[in-house]
Amino acid sequence: GKTPLDISQATKTNNGISLPPGKINIKKNDQASESSGRNLAATVPSGTKYFLAVKVNDANNLQLGDSTAEISDNIFGTGQDDAVNLKSQLGDCSFGELDVSVDYS
């Protein structure tokens, strides 16, 4: 689902965005009624989904400080340092029905 957050008090830093201490306010969605609840999928996704991770340089030639191996581990769990990653969480949330792959062959 989607949850719009009010981060109007956030400030930009050299390392990203700094949020103020305390709670983050959730914006009210005028289009959704209070009774609409969460917008969950009706069925659990299954099968193999193929992902491509791309490390880029922005217009100022800046890039994420993580190495490509660290990025791969964070997303796909390819190393031994990140047991909780995109692949593991999608697998867990789908009760093992959804697999994340980088094998395009």
KAWOWO-V310031 format. One record per run of one state. SS is the DSSP state (hx for helix, st for strand, lp for the rest). FROM is the first residue (numbers start at 1). LEN is the number of residues. If there is no record, write none. Layout:
# KAWOWO-V310031
SS	FROM	LEN
SS	FROM	LEN
This chain:
# KAWOWO-V310031
lp	1	4
st	5	2
lp	7	4
st	11	3
lp	14	2
st	16	3
lp	19	6
st	25	2
lp	27	7
hx	34	3
lp	37	10
st	47	4
lp	51	17
hx	68	9
lp	77	9
hx	86	8
lp	94	4
st	98	4
lp	102	4
